[in-house]
């Protein structure tokens, strides 16, 4: 899913602002952010974008937010269900091409749009789970459940992504409509993924789930998104400003479909009869053997550019991220003083129980005997995107940009397990 979180606060002169609350981050006008999103949201992909509102504003500035959303986004903003009747499930991403969806609190059920009783006024609603956590982190004592007054104008632009508090999977199945979605702090999502994986998968078959980083990550570090994808969570929010292994994995996960931002989940995460549990898989009929031969690399960049004669001592790591049984890492020997054309000719073999969820990362590092190895380049992609045979693999920087001329030469074979 393509989703951007907007942390909204009251600003001076009646203008709402966006910034990371209770921090020293710069404040940006809400209207300027919405204009930038309108200009760039569909440059790379025409598929829908969800704007997740973390609303800390008073009613007056909420009304201004709603006005900006409508006036700036125009017809691209979804303000009523598609088809002119009460929906029973989500429209497809294709049906929502070029559209913006607002995720936030809503004062009433969606079906009131098709009844004669739609005269709701501004009312108190429970605060977003993430906003409440943010407030808890800024106070010494844990406060009571926070409430805010929600403006009807802002409530009315929430159609397919109404925020609701999560109680349990049983409660959600009985009481939660398809358009009502919950947000989970990373620690709670991981606990549920470990203890109630199958129930989590079924929850995500007809409802959206959003996972967000813990407020204690003051350095904007990231958590591992893979366990959340393993149970079918659609919106696994990361700190995109922080280059990290987790961001590499996220980039690899969404590499298929031309980086459009949407991937079809495997059949076992969509079928109502599925009893799949990522934590207890073994000897699946779909099991694969992944053969990797790391042959050579070409034109690896220097790490210490200040030293004219500095040459890297490269090694290659092949990492698998997926269900716990598939997680693995194997590495070559390092080659002394050769970044131009180091040759390894080393073979590795991985047994993959759930290839549909596996992601492979090729990581090239500069060996250092006295300290941690230095990053040279990487490339990440889903295992199901691997093509058999001799392959040139481009190398990317920590931020995911291409390194000109650098690459790996490998031989890959993904075969059915015998």
Buried (B, 14 or more C-beta within 10 A) or exposed (E): BBBBBBBBBBBEEEBBBBBBBEEEEEBBBBBBBBBEBBEEBBEEBBBBBBBBBBBBBBBEBBBBBBEBBBEBBEEBBBBEBBEEEEBEEBBEBEEBEEBBBBBBBBBBEBEBBEEEEEEBEBBEBBBBBBBBBBBBEEEEEEEEEBEBEBBBBBBBBBBBBBBBBBEEBEEBEEEBBBBBBBBBBBEBBBEBBBEBBBBBBBBBEBBBBBBBBBBEBEEBBBBBBBBBBBBBBBBBBBBBEBBBBBBBBBBBBBBBEEEBBBBEBBEBBBEEEBEBBBBEBEEBEBBBBBBBBBBBBBEBBBBEEEEEEEBBBBBBBBBBBBBBBBEBEBBBEBBEEBBEEBEBEBEBEBEBBBBBBBBBBBBBBBBEEEEEBEBBBBBBBBBBEBEEEEBEBBBBBBEBEEBEEBBBBBBBBBEEEE
